[in-house]
Each structure stands twice: as C-alpha cells, then as structure tokens.
C-alpha cells in the first residue's frame, strides 16, 4: 500500500529553490489543495436522506478550488434534518471537515459524524453515539474563508466511509441548505492485487481437470 501525506507542504527555509517573496496569504490555499480528499471520495456511492433534489449531496462535495461556488447546493426536504453518507476509494485519515451553509439562517448549526457505519438513518441516528460532534459557525462572506472543524485524529483513522448528520439550522426553519462540504487529511491506497491472486487460485486449473478426467476414464475401462 502507498501512503500519501497530503499535507506535505514543507518550509524549505534558506534553500535556493524556494521563493522568499511569495505571498503568505497563498499558504492556506496551497494547504487546502494538498490536503483535499475530494479525489478519494467514491461519488457513485454518495447518498443523502431527506434531500429535496436527488443526488444533490454529490454536488456539495466540490473540489477545493470551487468551494465558493453557490450554484450547487443540497437542501433538506420534509424538515431541517439531513444525513449524508460518504464512502471512500482509499483508507482515510481525516484531519478536518469544512462546511459552508447558506447565509440566510438555513445553514446547519450542528454536525455529528459517524465513521465506518452504513446503517445510520433517521430511525437509528439518535440512538447511535456519534464519534464526534461540533457546533458550527457562520463565517462572514467578506472574510473569504470557510470554517474548518478539526477531528479527533485518534478516532478518524482508517476510514472506509463517513456519515454526517445535520440535525438543525441557525434559524429554526424547516429547510437546511448546505453549499459546500470539504474533507482534508491523508490517504493510503488500497491494493487490489491480493484479491485478484485469491480469485486466480480458486479458479479450477484446466490441466488438473484433464488429468482427473483421464484417471476416471482409465478406471472405467478397467
């Protein structure tokens, strides 16, 4: 397995190839790009409960560079609650979750996370203990930033999937609206080779089958 430390954003100090006159305001941007786990999300398996428009959850799991786009969003349907299931194509070490909600009060005010579970729904979510929960904030648009919520790293390691539950919003209205969800951390690629080898070993060997057939025929002749 190959491990990728996505936050390898080194300080080269006095090394000649590093430009000292760069704008330090660019550093969060670079870190965001390097840490982004967008490409490790299995989009075909992303699903949401109580979304007003089917598959809209996929549209808010955007690349880091399009995080301020407001044309794509997910909105709740019957009430203010949303559950979003996010599977991965690699083993994930999740360092933080970024959430940008609508600024009209319909943005989520709380978030709960459940790791490596595929059974979280509205019947079970209140009875299952969350691995971590956060009180969310609203960032003023003029700051051009999206709040980042750090995880407890000891728990958020070796993730195969992540479920996010948004139980309420700031205004208390029946509609919750989310514009962006970003995941940051590290990942380890999953090797498929051992599985393939097992399949080959379980497959019948034609040469052995032929030998067995010859032995059976010889016994029948006798």
C-alpha positions as CSV (number, residue, x, y, z in Angstrom):
1,X,0.0,0.0,0.0
2,X,1.2,3.5,-0.8
3,X,0.7,6.2,1.8
4,X,0.1,9.8,0.8
5,X,0.7,12.5,3.3
6,X,-1.4,15.2,1.7
7,X,-0.2,18.0,3.9
8,X,3.5,17.7,2.9
9,X,3.8,21.5,2.5
10,X,7.3,21.9,3.5
11,X,9.1,25.0,4.8
12,X,12.3,25.0,2.8
13,X,13.9,27.7,4.9
14,X,17.0,29.0,3.1
15,X,17.0,26.6,0.2
16,X,17.5,28.4,-3.0
17,X,14.7,26.9,-5.0
18,X,12.0,28.3,-2.6
19,X,10.9,31.8,-3.3
20,X,11.0,34.0,-0.3
21,X,9.0,36.8,-1.7
22,X,5.8,34.7,-2.1
23,X,2.5,36.0,-0.6
24,X,1.9,34.2,2.7
25,X,-1.9,34.6,2.0
26,X,-1.4,31.9,-0.6
27,X,-0.3,29.4,2.1
28,X,-3.9,28.4,3.2
29,X,-4.8,28.0,-0.4
30,X,-1.9,25.6,-1.1
31,X,-2.5,23.7,2.1
32,X,-6.2,23.3,1.2
33,X,-5.3,21.9,-2.2
34,X,-2.7,19.5,-0.8
35,X,-5.0,18.2,2.0
36,X,-8.1,17.9,0.0
37,X,-9.6,14.4,-0.1
38,X,-12.0,15.2,-3.0
39,X,-10.4,12.7,-5.3
40,X,-10.7,9.9,-2.8
41,X,-14.5,10.2,-2.5
42,X,-16.4,7.4,-4.2
43,X,-19.0,9.6,-5.7
44,X,-21.0,6.7,-7.1
45,X,-21.8,5.7,-3.5
46,X,-22.6,9.1,-2.0
47,X,-26.2,9.3,-0.8
48,X,-28.3,11.6,1.3
49,X,-31.5,11.1,3.3
50,X,-34.2,13.9,3.2
51,X,-32.6,15.8,0.3
52,X,-35.1,17.8,-1.7
53,X,-33.3,17.0,-5.0
54,X,-31.9,13.6,-5.7
55,X,-28.1,13.3,-5.8
56,X,-27.7,16.9,-4.7
57,X,-25.3,15.7,-1.9
58,X,-22.8,14.9,-4.6
59,X,-22.8,18.5,-5.8
60,X,-21.6,20.0,-2.5
61,X,-18.6,17.7,-2.2
62,X,-16.8,20.0,-4.5
63,X,-13.1,20.4,-5.4
64,X,-11.3,22.8,-3.1
65,X,-10.8,25.4,-5.8
66,X,-14.6,25.7,-6.4
67,X,-15.6,25.8,-2.7
68,X,-17.1,29.3,-3.0
69,X,-19.4,28.4,-5.9
70,X,-23.1,28.9,-4.9
71,X,-24.8,27.4,-7.9
72,X,-24.8,23.9,-6.5
73,X,-26.2,23.0,-3.1
74,X,-28.2,20.5,-1.1
75,X,-31.5,21.4,0.6
76,X,-33.5,19.4,3.1
77,X,-37.0,18.3,2.1
78,X,-39.6,17.3,4.8
79,X,-37.8,19.0,7.7
80,X,-34.5,20.6,8.6
81,X,-32.5,17.4,9.1
82,X,-30.0,15.9,6.7
83,X,-27.9,12.7,6.7
84,X,-25.1,12.4,4.1
85,X,-23.2,9.1,3.6
86,X,-19.7,9.5,2.0
87,X,-17.7,6.3,1.0
88,X,-14.0,6.4,0.0
89,X,-11.8,4.7,-2.5
90,X,-8.9,4.6,-0.1
91,X,-8.1,4.3,3.6
92,X,-8.6,7.8,5.0
93,X,-7.0,9.7,7.9
94,X,-9.4,12.6,8.3
95,X,-8.0,15.7,9.8
96,X,-10.8,18.2,9.4
97,X,-14.3,18.8,7.8
98,X,-15.2,22.1,6.2
99,X,-18.8,23.2,6.0
100,X,-20.3,26.2,4.3
101,X,-24.0,26.8,4.8
102,X,-26.4,29.3,3.4
103,X,-26.1,32.8,4.9
104,X,-29.9,33.3,5.3
105,X,-30.1,31.3,8.5
106,X,-30.8,28.0,6.8
107,X,-27.2,26.8,7.2
108,X,-26.6,23.9,9.6
109,X,-25.8,24.9,13.2
110,X,-24.7,21.4,14.4
111,X,-22.9,18.4,12.8
112,X,-22.4,14.9,14.0
113,X,-20.0,12.4,12.4
114,X,-20.1,8.6,12.4
115,X,-17.3,6.5,11.0
116,X,-17.3,3.2,9.2
117,X,-21.1,2.7,9.5
118,X,-23.6,2.1,6.7
119,X,-26.7,1.8,9.0
120,X,-27.2,5.4,10.1
121,X,-30.7,6.6,9.2
122,X,-33.4,8.7,10.9
123,X,-34.6,5.7,12.9
124,X,-31.2,4.9,14.4
125,X,-29.3,8.2,14.4
126,X,-30.4,9.4,17.8
127,X,-29.6,6.1,19.4
128,X,-26.1,5.7,17.9
129,X,-23.3,7.6,19.7
130,X,-21.6,10.0,17.3
131,X,-17.8,9.7,17.0
132,X,-17.6,13.5,17.2
133,X,-19.9,16.4,17.1
134,X,-19.5,20.2,16.5
135,X,-21.3,23.4,17.0
136,X,-21.0,25.2,13.6
137,X,-20.4,28.9,12.9
138,X,-21.2,31.3,10.1
139,X,-18.2,33.0,8.5
140,X,-18.9,36.5,7.2
141,X,-18.7,36.4,3.3
142,X,-16.2,39.3,3.2
143,X,-13.6,37.1,5.0
144,X,-13.5,34.7,2.0
145,X,-13.0,31.7,4.3
146,X,-14.9,28.6,5.2
147,X,-14.9,27.3,8.7
148,X,-12.8,24.2,9.3
149,X,-13.7,21.7,12.1
150,X,-10.8,19.5,13.3
151,X,-11.4,15.9,14.1
152,X,-10.1,13.7,16.9
153,X,-7.3,12.1,14.9
154,X,-7.1,9.0,17.1
155,X,-10.6,8.1,16.1
156,X,-10.7,9.3,12.5
157,X,-8.1,6.9,11.1
158,X,-8.6,4.1,8.7
159,X,-11.9,5.4,7.5
160,X,-13.7,3.5,4.8
161,X,-16.8,5.7,4.9
162,X,-18.2,8.7,6.8
163,X,-21.7,9.7,7.7
164,X,-22.6,13.3,8.6
165,X,-25.8,14.2,10.4
166,X,-27.0,17.8,10.4
167,X,-29.9,17.9,13.0
168,X,-30.7,21.6,12.9
169,X,-30.0,25.0,11.4
170,X,-29.5,28.5,12.7
171,X,-32.9,30.0,12.0
172,X,-35.0,27.0,13.2
173,X,-36.7,26.8,9.8
174,X,-37.7,23.6,8.2
175,X,-35.2,23.9,5.4
176,X,-31.4,23.4,5.8
177,X,-29.2,24.4,3.0
178,X,-25.5,23.5,2.5
179,X,-23.3,24.9,-0.2
180,X,-20.0,23.1,0.4
181,X,-18.5,20.2,2.3
182,X,-14.8,19.6,2.2
183,X,-12.7,16.9,3.7
184,X,-9.0,17.2,4.5
185,X,-6.4,14.7,5.5
186,X,-4.2,11.8,4.3
187,X,-5.0,8.6,2.5
188,X,-3.5,5.2,1.8
189,X,-4.2,3.5,-1.4
190,X,-5.9,0.1,-1.2
191,X,-4.0,-2.6,-3.1
192,X,-6.3,-4.9,-5.1
193,X,-3.6,-7.5,-6.1
194,X,-4.1,-9.9,-3.2
195,X,-7.8,-10.2,-4.0
196,X,-7.0,-10.9,-7.6
197,X,-4.5,-13.6,-6.7
198,X,-7.0,-15.3,-4.5
199,X,-9.5,-15.4,-7.3
200,X,-7.0,-17.0,-9.6
201,X,-6.1,-19.6,-7.0
202,X,-9.7,-20.5,-6.5
203,X,-10.3,-20.9,-10.2
204,X,-10.1,-24.5,-11.5
205,X,-6.8,-25.5,-13.3
206,X,-7.8,-26.9,-16.7
207,X,-4.7,-29.2,-16.7
208,X,-5.6,-30.7,-13.4
209,X,-9.2,-31.2,-14.5
210,X,-7.9,-33.0,-17.7
211,X,-5.7,-35.3,-15.5
212,X,-8.6,-36.2,-13.3
213,X,-10.8,-36.9,-16.3
214,X,-8.1,-39.3,-17.7
215,X,-7.8,-41.1,-14.4
216,X,-11.6,-41.5,-14.2
217,X,-11.7,-42.9,-17.7
218,X,-8.9,-45.4,-17.1
219,X,-10.8,-46.7,-14.0
220,X,-13.9,-47.1,-16.1
221,X,-12.1,-49.1,-18.8
222,X,-10.8,-51.5,-16.2
